[in-house]
C-alpha cells in the first residue's frame, strides 16, 4: 500500500458512521487486556429485581439491556444528542424512562429516587449522585483514568498534554467519601490496548476526541504514517488502558 492508498483508506475509516456506544465495527482489529473485575457481575451482586435503577450515560442502552432489569423500574440519562434520540427510539417504547442531561450538577430527578445508580465511563458529580440516591443506595462506577492512551495520544498528537492527569482511583475515592459515601469495593488497573490495523485506530481516535484532540487524517497523516510503519514491524501498536472501579454506599 503506497502513501496515497494509505491516506485514502484511512479517510474511509475516519468517515465510518458511529451509533450509540457500539465499537463492534472494529471487533477483531483491536483488543484490550481483560480487567480483573467484571462490571456486570458486580452490578448484579447488588441489584435486586425490585430496585429502581438509573444508568448514567447509557449511550444507546447496549449494556443496560444486558442486565434485563424490569423496564418500568429503569431510567437512563444521556447527553450526546444523537444518542439521546437513539434512546428515545430504542428504550422509551420498552417503558424505560429516558432523560437528556446537560450538567452533571443538575440531574433531572427528585431527591432519594433510586436504589442503585450505575455509571460506566460517564462523568459525574458525587454530591448530585448522593442526592438522587435513597439512603443506603449504591453507586457503582467504572471509569476511564486520566492516563488512558496517553502514550498513544503523544505518538499521534504533537505536544499532547493529558486533560485530566490526576483522574484516578485515589482522587475519586476521596471525592466520594467527602460526599457521604462508604467505599465497599475498589480496584484500579493499568494494562494494554492493542490495535492491529491503523484504520481501527483512526476510527477509535475520531470517536474518543478528548484523548485525541483536533485529530483528523489530513492534519495528522505524517504521524499516522509513522504509527503504520510501527504496526507493520510489530504486528500492532499499543496504548495504556487505565481503568478503575468503585462501589460506594450512601450513608
Secondary structure, DSSP 4 states (H G I P E B T S, - for coil): --HHHHHHHHHHHHT----TT--GGGBTTEEEPPPSS-HHHHHHHH--TT--EEEET-TTSHHHHHT---GGGEEEEE-SHHHHHHHHHHTGGGT-EEEE-S-TT--SS-TT-EEEEEEES----HHHHHHHEEEEEEEEEEEE-TTTTHHHHHHHSTT---S-TT-SHHHHHHHHHHTTEEEEEEEEEEEEEEESSHHHHHHHHHH-TTTSTT--TTTTHHHHHHHHHHHHHHS-EEEEEEEEEEEEEE-
